[in-house]
Amino acid sequence: MAGIIKVNQYQDFNGNTLFTSDGNGNLTTQNIMKPAFFVVLSADQTISDDTETKVQFDTVKFDTDSAFDNTTNYRFTVPSGKAGKYQVFGAITLSSTSNSTLDVVHTKIYKNGSAENISHGVFRNNYLKQVTQLIDVTLDLADGDYLELYGYIDVTSGTPFFDAGTAGGALKSTSFGAYRIGS
């Protein structure tokens, strides 16, 4: 024998809504994957050689809680009440204006102004003009913690820069994002 239960809202014992239905079969679940943000670099960013530099992400693709500052500090700050585990990812295309010049490059996620114990990638090669590094890490973040993406290039000649990607197109090769995966 089959049974049918018709409700528009499911709650736990404390009255917290677990999910709702709009009556047409569409469910709205908890917003556990929020806050979330994704930002890109809209134009190439020239940087100094042999200097760790923060990427100045100026274009917000989405930011559910308005927690990414894309005008001054270029960082994501965990909003009040949104502490938890976050999946954090970034990509930087590190380039030089000259061929065969990249000596050492690396990409780091900074937490609260420090890269200590945070994921990073290192690449060494004297025969490339450009390399893209991807970085991905799960972090425990408290209210008020902030995240930034940094890159470093040591070149033998030319001017180093963070490559924004296709000019005027949708493809952006330098990007940064995160989303909450739980408490």
Backbone as ProteinMPNN parsed JSONL, in Angstrom:
{"seq_chain_A": "MAGIIKVNQYQDFNGNTLFTSDGNGNLTTQNIMKPAFFVVLSADQTISDDTETKVQFDTVKFDTDSAFDNTTNYRFTVPSGKAGKYQVFGAITLSSTSNSTLDVVHTKIYKNGSAENISHGVFRNNYLKQVTQLIDVTLDLADGDYLELYGYIDVTSGTPFFDAGTAGGALKSTSFGAYRIGS", "coords_chain_A": {"N_chain_A": [[0.839, -1.175, 0.0], [0.638, 2.155, -0.886], [1.513, 5.438, 0.233], [0.668, 8.905, 0.45], [2.013, 11.981, 1.166], [1.282, 15.302, 1.594], [2.793, 18.317, 1.679], [4.05, 21.662, 2.065], [6.289, 22.526, 3.333], [9.113, 21.347, 5.09], [10.292, 20.846, 8.338], [12.782, 20.809, 10.982], [12.993, 19.513, 14.4], [13.371, 21.83, 15.846], [12.101, 23.813, 14.504], [13.41, 24.789, 12.294], [13.592, 25.382, 8.84], [13.962, 22.814, 6.549], [13.532, 22.16, 3.842], [11.498, 23.475, 1.179], [8.551, 23.466, -0.92], [7.308, 24.7, -4.013], [4.844, 23.961, -4.872], [4.752, 23.096, -7.433], [6.476, 21.058, -7.771], [9.079, 21.935, -7.486], [11.853, 22.185, -5.446], [13.189, 24.001, -2.697], [16.108, 24.073, -1.011], [18.098, 24.023, 2.033], [20.319, 26.764, 2.435], [23.074, 25.898, 2.463], [25.333, 25.997, 0.923], [26.117, 28.549, 0.766], [27.74, 31.409, 2.05], [28.831, 32.153, -1.302], [31.169, 32.837, -3.902], [32.481, 34.126, -7.004], [35.065, 35.441, -8.824], [36.789, 37.403, -11.327], [39.69, 38.485, -13.15], [39.62, 41.336, -15.006], [41.303, 42.629, -16.791], [44.732, 42.436, -17.883], [47.17, 42.317, -15.267], [49.924, 44.035, -14.493], [52.898, 43.187, -12.81], [55.507, 43.302, -10.301], [58.762, 41.92, -10.803], [59.917, 38.934, -9.215], [58.44, 39.199, -6.836], [55.987, 38.601, -4.471], [52.598, 38.978, -5.135], [49.358, 40.332, -4.676], [46.431, 39.342, -6.395], [44.386, 41.555, -8.101], [41.359, 41.277, -8.201], [38.737, 42.456, -10.041], [36.247, 42.088, -11.141], [33.16, 40.849, -10.404], [31.55, 37.884, -10.767], [29.57, 36.391, -9.469], [28.253, 36.816, -6.17], [26.984, 35.79, -3.429], [26.538, 36.872, -0.869], [27.527, 39.425, -0.86], [30.239, 39.581, -0.05], [32.748, 39.792, -1.094], [35.295, 42.051, -1.639], [35.841, 44.017, -4.26], [37.051, 46.386, -4.906], [38.842, 47.674, -3.164], [40.32, 46.03, -1.137], [40.381, 43.558, -2.356], [39.468, 40.961, -1.559], [37.844, 38.124, 0.013], [35.635, 38.064, 2.707], [34.524, 36.242, 5.44], [31.171, 36.34, 6.225], [29.329, 37.423, 9.171], [28.101, 34.854, 11.204], [28.444, 32.873, 9.31], [30.453, 30.982, 9.487], [32.441, 28.033, 8.868], [33.18, 25.053, 6.935], [34.87, 25.554, 3.899], [35.083, 25.253, 0.382], [37.697, 26.222, -1.527], [39.035, 27.817, -4.342], [41.294, 28.662, -7.011], [42.827, 30.24, -9.847], [45.631, 31.241, -11.655], [46.96, 32.741, -14.471], [50.148, 33.044, -15.226], [52.392, 35.178, -16.716], [54.839, 36.442, -19.106], [56.277, 39.172, -20.89], [58.219, 38.38, -22.616], [59.584, 35.628, -24.519], [60.533, 32.35, -23.322], [61.223, 32.854, -20.558], [60.233, 32.419, -17.94], [61.209, 31.613, -14.771], [60.719, 30.807, -12.031], [57.507, 30.243, -10.742], [54.672, 30.76, -8.644], [51.547, 30.113, -6.954], [49.379, 31.174, -4.42], [47.005, 30.734, -1.796], [45.976, 33.017, 0.513], [45.202, 33.238, 3.959], [43.795, 35.354, 6.189], [45.908, 37.178, 5.796], [48.198, 35.626, 5.635], [50.134, 33.056, 4.134], [50.882, 30.806, 5.319], [50.723, 27.38, 5.949], [48.726, 27.087, 4.067], [47.383, 26.028, 0.966], [49.46, 25.814, -1.964], [51.004, 26.22, -5.212], [53.937, 25.375, -7.09], [56.115, 26.059, -9.794], [58.751, 25.359, -11.991], [60.579, 26.341, -14.745], [62.511, 27.083, -17.523], [61.71, 27.557, -20.096], [59.276, 28.598, -20.948], [56.725, 31.0, -21.729], [54.377, 31.437, -20.529], [52.236, 30.176, -17.978], [49.586, 28.389, -16.438], [48.376, 28.113, -13.217], [46.52, 26.08, -11.085], [44.676, 25.98, -8.076], [43.363, 24.433, -5.202], [41.552, 23.933, -2.276], [40.279, 22.804, 0.882], [39.036, 24.6, 3.57], [38.765, 25.436, 7.065], [36.893, 28.038, 8.177], [36.412, 30.936, 10.151], [34.004, 33.352, 11.386], [34.651, 36.501, 9.99], [37.203, 35.81, 9.067], [39.477, 36.174, 6.309], [40.153, 35.779, 2.789], [42.614, 35.724, 0.198], [44.116, 35.82, -3.069], [47.32, 35.149, -4.229], [50.131, 35.66, -6.404], [53.317, 34.791, -7.867], [56.134, 35.584, -9.788], [59.249, 34.896, -11.175], [61.267, 36.167, -13.489], [63.61, 35.927, -16.238], [63.876, 37.76, -18.204], [61.961, 40.43, -19.687], [58.63, 41.658, -18.815], [56.74, 40.727, -16.051], [53.348, 39.52, -15.662], [49.899, 39.089, -14.56], [47.756, 37.266, -16.414], [44.71, 38.103, -17.822], [43.154, 36.71, -19.595], [41.124, 35.872, -22.459], [40.728, 38.688, -24.367], [38.012, 40.796, -24.104], [36.352, 38.616, -24.319], [34.49, 35.779, -22.991], [36.032, 33.901, -21.689], [38.067, 33.659, -18.966], [41.191, 33.519, -17.573], [42.371, 33.952, -15.134], [41.191, 33.579, -12.012], [39.058, 33.351, -9.055], [37.472, 31.82, -6.295], [34.98, 30.605, -3.932], [32.972, 28.457, -1.846], [30.66, 27.679, 0.716], [30.636, 24.588, 2.342], [29.629, 23.35, 4.503], [29.002, 23.26, 8.104]], "CA_chain_A": [[0.0, 0.0, 0.0], [1.417, 3.387, -1.01], [0.965, 6.586, 0.925], [1.014, 10.22, -0.094], [2.059, 13.067, 2.14], [1.307, 16.58, 0.884], [3.214, 19.443, 2.508], [4.833, 22.675, 1.36], [7.497, 22.845, 4.08], [9.61, 20.377, 6.053], [11.078, 21.492, 9.374], [13.324, 19.928, 12.007], [12.299, 19.634, 15.679], [13.524, 23.19, 16.378], [11.377, 24.754, 13.647], [14.247, 25.253, 11.179], [13.143, 24.853, 7.564], [14.917, 21.965, 5.837], [13.273, 22.477, 2.441], [10.124, 23.851, 0.854], [8.106, 23.2, -2.29], [6.464, 25.774, -4.536], [3.587, 23.379, -5.334], [4.935, 22.622, -8.808], [7.541, 20.056, -7.778], [10.393, 22.572, -7.345], [12.261, 22.265, -4.054], [14.189, 24.946, -2.243], [16.773, 23.445, 0.118], [18.874, 24.93, 2.873], [21.38, 27.502, 1.749], [24.333, 25.539, 3.101], [26.467, 26.281, 0.041], [26.264, 29.993, 0.725], [28.053, 32.279, 0.931], [29.622, 31.681, -2.435], [31.558, 33.924, -4.791], [33.387, 33.83, -8.109], [35.55, 36.708, -9.364], [37.801, 37.28, -12.372], [40.504, 39.651, -13.484], [39.069, 41.785, -16.285], [42.403, 43.075, -17.662], [46.04, 42.001, -17.389], [47.717, 43.065, -14.134], [51.384, 44.044, -14.486], [53.419, 43.033, -11.452], [56.964, 43.391, -10.177], [59.501, 40.659, -10.863], [60.457, 38.373, -7.984], [57.682, 39.787, -5.738], [54.669, 38.016, -4.26], [51.649, 40.054, -5.404], [47.939, 39.99, -4.596], [45.661, 39.558, -7.616], [43.376, 42.579, -7.864], [40.137, 40.859, -8.895], [37.859, 43.618, -10.131], [34.954, 41.752, -11.735], [32.419, 39.848, -9.651], [30.584, 37.127, -11.571], [28.479, 36.28, -8.505], [28.653, 36.954, -4.774], [25.681, 35.622, -2.786], [26.408, 37.633, 0.37], [28.286, 40.68, -1.001], [31.348, 39.414, 0.883], [34.028, 40.0, -1.769], [35.619, 43.462, -1.904], [36.542, 44.086, -5.545], [37.479, 47.754, -5.189], [39.899, 48.152, -2.273], [41.157, 44.989, -0.548], [40.393, 42.401, -3.263], [39.433, 39.761, -0.742], [36.582, 37.594, 0.515], [35.564, 38.024, 4.159], [33.407, 35.407, 5.889], [30.176, 37.152, 6.934], [28.916, 37.014, 10.508], [27.179, 33.727, 11.23], [28.671, 31.985, 8.16], [31.66, 30.167, 9.69], [32.278, 26.638, 8.473], [34.137, 24.526, 5.967], [34.713, 26.164, 2.576], [35.889, 24.799, -0.744], [38.305, 27.442, -2.07], [39.767, 27.503, -5.566], [41.803, 29.808, -7.746], [43.697, 29.985, -10.996], [46.339, 32.413, -12.16], [47.83, 32.566, -15.621], [51.337, 33.858, -14.978], [52.974, 35.401, -18.038], [55.906, 37.419, -19.301], [56.244, 39.784, -22.214], [59.278, 37.779, -23.429], [59.595, 34.173, -24.604], [61.559, 31.567, -22.614], [61.73, 33.661, -19.454], [59.744, 32.082, -16.61], [62.15, 30.825, -14.0], [59.922, 30.226, -10.953], [56.197, 30.863, -10.52], [53.814, 30.049, -7.711], [50.231, 30.646, -6.643], [49.062, 30.876, -3.018], [45.818, 31.274, -1.147], [46.288, 33.586, 1.82], [44.125, 33.325, 4.942], [44.086, 36.387, 7.196], [47.175, 37.834, 5.517], [49.336, 34.724, 5.679], [50.043, 31.843, 3.326], [51.391, 29.699, 6.124], [49.857, 26.205, 6.028], [47.667, 27.154, 3.059], [47.804, 25.367, -0.269], [50.106, 26.606, -3.006], [51.646, 25.449, -6.274], [55.219, 25.93, -7.556], [56.498, 25.548, -11.104], [60.062, 25.853, -12.422], [60.882, 25.995, -16.126], [63.114, 28.219, -18.22], [61.381, 27.547, -21.52], [57.889, 28.984, -21.18], [56.346, 32.401, -21.608], [53.125, 31.51, -19.787], [51.774, 28.957, -17.322], [48.415, 28.578, -15.582], [48.383, 27.267, -12.031], [45.233, 25.911, -10.409], [44.845, 25.668, -6.661], [42.073, 24.032, -4.66], [41.767, 23.495, -0.901], [39.161, 22.928, 1.816], [39.504, 25.32, 4.76], [37.858, 25.824, 8.143], [36.919, 29.497, 8.285], [35.604, 31.542, 11.203], [33.454, 34.664, 11.053], [35.657, 37.543, 9.879], [38.396, 35.37, 8.329], [39.461, 36.639, 4.928], [40.961, 35.04, 1.828], [43.151, 36.462, -0.938], [44.915, 34.993, -3.963], [48.595, 35.782, -4.557], [50.978, 34.999, -7.379], [54.722, 35.182, -7.863], [56.867, 35.226, -11.001], [60.639, 35.319, -11.295], [61.592, 36.065, -14.909], [64.972, 36.294, -16.601], [63.74, 38.96, -19.038], [60.575, 40.811, -19.926], [57.817, 42.178, -17.722], [55.756, 39.73, -15.624], [51.98, 39.983, -15.448], [48.816, 38.121, -14.432], [46.996, 37.315, -17.661], [43.266, 38.066, -17.583], [42.496, 35.784, -20.513], [40.649, 36.368, -23.737], [40.305, 40.097, -24.349], [36.639, 41.03, -24.533], [35.591, 37.374, -24.371], [33.985, 35.227, -21.743], [37.037, 33.063, -21.057], [38.981, 34.371, -18.075], [42.124, 32.509, -17.089], [42.745, 34.251, -13.761], [39.912, 33.609, -11.301], [39.113, 33.015, -7.635], [36.129, 31.591, -5.775], [34.797, 29.722, -2.786], [31.608, 28.247, -1.41], [30.561, 26.991, 2.0], [30.182, 23.218, 2.152], [29.031, 22.872, 5.751], [29.437, 23.948, 9.318]], "C_chain_A": [[0.886, 1.241, 0.0], [0.718, 4.514, -0.266], [1.431, 7.877, 0.284], [0.947, 11.228, 1.046], [2.172, 14.354, 1.35], [1.624, 17.695, 1.874], [3.986, 20.432, 1.642], [6.157, 22.962, 2.049], [7.831, 21.722, 5.055], [10.5, 21.118, 7.032], [11.672, 20.438, 10.301], [12.582, 20.183, 13.321], [12.386, 21.025, 16.287], [12.843, 24.241, 15.509], [12.201, 25.323, 12.512], [13.78, 24.595, 9.887], [14.253, 24.063, 6.898], [14.777, 22.143, 4.338], [11.794, 22.788, 2.261], [9.828, 23.477, -0.583], [7.223, 24.347, -2.729], [5.122, 25.264, -5.044], [3.645, 22.854, -6.757], [6.069, 21.601, -8.914], [8.939, 20.624, -7.663], [10.711, 22.748, -5.869], [13.279, 23.37, -3.833], [14.796, 24.336, -0.986], [17.466, 24.495, 0.972], [19.955, 25.592, 2.039], [22.739, 27.182, 2.356], [25.533, 25.838, 2.223], [26.608, 27.785, -0.184], [26.908, 30.406, 2.034], [28.903, 31.579, -0.128], [29.982, 32.888, -3.283], [32.442, 33.386, -5.905], [33.753, 35.159, -8.759], [36.622, 36.436, -10.411], [38.56, 38.589, -12.504], [40.064, 40.104, -14.873], [40.13, 42.237, -17.281], [43.715, 42.587, -17.056], [46.515, 42.912, -16.264], [49.234, 42.943, -14.163], [51.869, 44.0, -13.047], [54.936, 43.187, -11.468], [57.575, 41.994, -10.22], [59.948, 40.25, -9.467], [59.765, 38.949, -6.74], [56.319, 39.107, -5.636], [53.639, 39.15, -4.306], [50.214, 39.547, -5.326], [47.27, 40.273, -5.941], [44.524, 40.518, -7.284], [42.126, 42.265, -8.686], [39.118, 41.984, -8.86], [36.474, 43.31, -10.689], [34.322, 40.594, -10.965], [31.412, 39.188, -10.58], [29.361, 36.799, -10.735], [29.061, 36.341, -7.101], [27.366, 36.952, -3.955], [25.476, 36.507, -1.561], [27.145, 38.975, 0.335], [29.493, 40.686, -0.061], [32.714, 39.574, 0.223], [34.189, 41.48, -2.084], [36.447, 43.519, -3.188], [37.005, 45.495, -5.901], [38.673, 48.219, -4.355], [40.857, 47.045, -1.84], [41.275, 43.733, -1.402], [40.443, 41.097, -2.478], [38.007, 39.416, -0.346], [36.663, 37.541, 2.027], [34.331, 37.229, 4.563], [32.427, 36.275, 6.675], [29.845, 36.578, 8.317], [27.885, 35.894, 10.42], [27.387, 32.713, 10.123], [29.98, 31.199, 8.274], [31.388, 28.745, 9.235], [33.403, 26.184, 7.571], [33.816, 25.109, 4.595], [35.602, 25.45, 1.573], [36.377, 26.063, -1.441], [39.149, 27.051, -3.279], [40.229, 28.782, -6.246], [42.665, 29.356, -8.902], [44.343, 31.304, -11.388], [47.119, 31.981, -13.39], [48.955, 33.573, -15.458], [52.098, 33.961, -16.295], [54.12, 36.391, -17.991], [55.799, 37.966, -20.712], [57.306, 39.216, -23.142], [59.155, 36.262, -23.429], [60.714, 33.588, -23.746], [62.111, 32.298, -21.396], [61.254, 33.252, -18.073], [60.739, 31.175, -15.904], [61.398, 30.087, -12.893], [58.599, 30.979, -10.882], [55.499, 30.076, -9.41], [52.545, 30.836, -7.427], [49.894, 30.23, -5.216], [47.731, 31.483, -2.616], [46.247, 31.752, 0.233], [45.024, 33.58, 2.681], [44.564, 34.304, 6.01], [45.489, 36.962, 7.044], [48.394, 36.939, 5.502], [49.092, 33.493, 4.819], [50.501, 30.615, 4.095], [50.336, 28.605, 6.26], [48.656, 26.259, 5.096], [48.237, 26.606, 1.76], [48.465, 26.332, -1.247], [50.728, 25.675, -4.043], [52.921, 26.139, -6.709], [55.565, 25.27, -8.876], [57.84, 26.16, -11.477], [60.309, 25.387, -13.855], [61.431, 27.226, -16.835], [62.666, 28.355, -19.667], [59.947, 27.921, -21.827], [57.71, 30.484, -21.033], [55.121, 32.546, -20.712], [52.802, 30.151, -19.165], [50.55, 29.313, -16.471], [48.503, 27.599, -14.428], [46.994, 27.282, -11.409], [45.501, 25.504, -8.972], [43.462, 25.429, -6.07], [42.306, 23.469, -3.262], [40.467, 23.649, -0.108], [39.698, 23.54, 3.101], [38.398, 25.475, 5.782], [37.997, 27.327, 8.311], [35.968, 29.96, 9.375], [35.019, 32.858, 10.698], [34.58, 35.686, 11.028], [36.96, 37.117, 9.235], [38.315, 35.898, 6.908], [40.466, 35.877, 4.08], [41.373, 35.936, 0.67], [43.946, 35.49, -1.797], [46.149, 35.78, -4.385], [49.323, 34.963, -5.611], [52.387, 35.561, -7.326], [55.347, 34.714, -9.176], [58.289, 35.761, -10.873], [61.009, 35.086, -12.756], [63.041, 36.474, -15.157], [64.993, 37.505, -17.523], [62.26, 39.229, -19.263], [59.893, 41.321, -18.678], [56.79, 41.127, -17.33], [54.373, 40.35, -15.442], [51.055, 38.806, -15.219], [47.937, 38.314, -15.656], [45.506, 37.149, -17.358], [42.554, 37.071, -18.485], [42.06, 36.484, -21.778], [40.134, 37.796, -23.62], [38.893, 40.209, -24.892], [35.779, 39.781, -24.578], [35.174, 36.893, -23.002], [35.042, 34.423, -20.995], [38.007, 33.92, -20.247], [39.886, 33.348, -17.421], [42.635, 32.775, -15.68], [41.453, 34.469, -12.986], [40.082, 33.106, -9.873], [37.683, 32.816, -7.147], [36.14, 30.686, -4.565], [33.314, 29.551, -2.549], [31.623, 27.423, -0.133], [30.001, 25.6, 1.758], [29.575, 22.631, 3.424], [29.57, 23.599, 6.95], [30.5, 23.165, 10.047]], "O_chain_A": [[1.797, 1.348, 0.821], [-0.507, 4.539, -0.151], [2.483, 7.919, -0.355], [-0.038, 11.308, 1.78], [3.068, 14.489, 0.517], [0.843, 17.984, 2.781], [4.516, 20.06, 0.595], [7.052, 23.562, 1.453], [6.958, 21.209, 5.755], [11.352, 21.914, 6.636], [11.156, 19.325, 10.407], [11.645, 20.981, 13.355], [11.576, 21.377, 17.145], [12.994, 25.437, 15.756], [11.754, 26.244, 11.829], [13.593, 23.379, 9.844], [15.356, 24.574, 6.702], [15.777, 22.264, 3.629], [10.957, 22.413, 3.081], [10.737, 23.205, -1.367], [6.476, 24.907, -1.927], [4.336, 26.039, -5.589], [2.693, 22.237, -7.234], [6.559, 21.316, -10.006], [9.908, 19.869, -7.734], [9.952, 23.373, -5.129], [14.124, 23.634, -4.688], [14.09, 24.104, -0.004], [17.427, 25.689, 0.676], [20.436, 25.028, 1.056], [23.481, 28.093, 2.725], [26.652, 25.927, 2.729], [27.15, 28.227, -1.196], [26.629, 29.785, 3.06], [29.577, 30.579, 0.122], [29.212, 33.844, -3.381], [33.067, 32.334, -5.772], [32.88, 35.911, -9.191], [37.276, 35.393, -10.397], [38.127, 39.642, -12.035], [40.131, 39.323, -15.822], [39.887, 42.229, -18.488], [43.796, 42.352, -15.85], [46.294, 44.122, -16.297], [49.776, 41.872, -13.889], [51.33, 44.681, -12.174], [55.561, 43.199, -12.529], [56.989, 41.023, -9.742], [60.308, 41.09, -8.643], [60.409, 39.165, -5.714], [55.58, 39.047, -6.619], [53.783, 40.155, -3.611], [49.891, 38.476, -5.84], [47.51, 41.314, -6.554], [43.792, 40.321, -6.314], [41.864, 42.888, -9.715], [38.686, 42.414, -7.791], [35.611, 44.187, -10.706], [34.884, 39.501, -10.89], [30.525, 39.851, -11.118], [28.234, 36.909, -11.217], [30.211, 35.967, -6.873], [26.726, 37.993, -3.801], [24.339, 36.858, -1.247], [27.362, 39.591, 1.378], [29.741, 41.67, 0.636], [33.737, 39.501, 0.904], [33.326, 42.087, -2.718], [37.611, 43.119, -3.202], [37.316, 45.773, -7.059], [39.438, 49.074, -4.802], [42.052, 47.101, -2.13], [42.181, 42.926, -1.189], [41.314, 40.252, -2.686], [37.104, 40.252, -0.359], [37.639, 37.037, 2.581], [33.226, 37.501, 4.093], [32.803, 36.88, 7.679], [30.06, 35.395, 8.582], [26.921, 35.977, 9.658], [26.596, 31.778, 9.993], [30.55, 30.795, 7.26], [30.24, 28.301, 9.217], [34.439, 26.84, 7.457], [32.659, 25.158, 4.179], [36.737, 25.086, 1.881], [35.574, 26.88, -1.892], [39.889, 26.068, -3.237], [39.631, 29.845, -6.078], [43.166, 28.232, -8.926], [43.687, 32.344, -11.445], [47.845, 30.987, -13.364], [48.749, 34.784, -15.54], [52.411, 32.946, -16.916], [54.344, 37.078, -16.994], [55.291, 37.299, -21.614], [57.308, 39.526, -24.334], [58.68, 35.674, -22.458], [61.717, 34.251, -23.479], [63.326, 32.363, -21.212], [61.834, 33.711, -17.089], [61.065, 30.095, -16.396], [61.444, 28.859, -12.833], [58.574, 32.208, -10.953], [55.714, 28.874, -9.259], [52.478, 32.048, -7.63], [50.096, 29.076, -4.838], [47.376, 32.586, -3.031], [46.808, 30.991, 1.021], [43.928, 33.875, 2.204], [45.59, 34.105, 6.661], [46.178, 37.206, 8.034], [49.516, 37.429, 5.37], [47.984, 32.956, 4.781], [50.501, 29.506, 3.561], [49.196, 28.874, 6.64], [47.671, 25.551, 5.312], [49.435, 26.714, 1.499], [48.088, 27.5, -1.348], [50.948, 24.493, -3.781], [52.989, 27.368, -6.7], [55.34, 24.074, -9.062], [58.042, 27.361, -11.296], [60.256, 24.192, -14.145], [60.847, 28.306, -16.738], [63.198, 29.192, -20.396], [59.449, 27.575, -22.898], [58.449, 31.148, -20.307], [54.846, 33.63, -20.196], [53.066, 29.107, -19.761], [50.484, 30.384, -15.869], [48.683, 26.398, -14.633], [46.379, 28.333, -11.23], [46.446, 24.766, -8.692], [42.508, 26.134, -6.395], [43.173, 22.614, -3.081], [39.655, 24.527, -0.402], [40.689, 23.066, 3.658], [37.23, 25.626, 5.424], [39.093, 27.831, 8.558], [34.859, 29.444, 9.508], [35.485, 33.411, 9.702], [35.386, 35.734, 11.957], [37.767, 37.977, 8.882], [37.225, 36.055, 6.359], [41.486, 35.395, 4.573], [40.608, 36.786, 0.215], [44.4, 34.454, -1.31], [46.049, 36.921, -4.837], [49.16, 33.746, -5.702], [52.622, 36.655, -6.812], [55.116, 33.588, -9.619], [58.505, 36.918, -10.513], [61.061, 33.943, -13.212], [63.623, 37.253, -14.402], [66.005, 38.199, -17.619], [61.418, 38.356, -19.053], [60.503, 41.405, -17.612], [56.034, 40.668, -18.186], [54.238, 41.529, -15.117], [51.351, 37.678, -15.613], [47.432, 39.41, -15.898], [45.095, 36.179, -16.72], [41.451, 36.632, -18.162], [42.565, 37.553, -22.123], [39.209, 38.07, -22.856], [38.61, 39.77, -26.006], [34.582, 39.875, -24.852], [35.469, 37.521, -21.986], [34.951, 34.28, -19.776], [38.68, 34.797, -20.789], [39.408, 32.41, -16.783], [43.272, 31.905, -15.087], [40.709, 35.413, -13.253], [41.104, 32.516, -9.523], [36.782, 33.558, -7.54], [37.156, 30.085, -4.216], [32.499, 30.368, -2.979], [32.494, 26.575, 0.066], [29.007, 25.443, 1.05], [29.058, 21.514, 3.401], [30.466, 24.437, 6.846], [30.98, 23.601, 11.093]]}, "name": "protein", "num_of_chains": 1, "seq": "MAGIIKVNQYQDFNGNTLFTSDGNGNLTTQNIMKPAFFVVLSADQTISDDTETKVQFDTVKFDTDSAFDNTTNYRFTVPSGKAGKYQVFGAITLSSTSNSTLDVVHTKIYKNGSAENISHGVFRNNYLKQVTQLIDVTLDLADGDYLELYGYIDVTSGTPFFDAGTAGGALKSTSFGAYRIGS"}
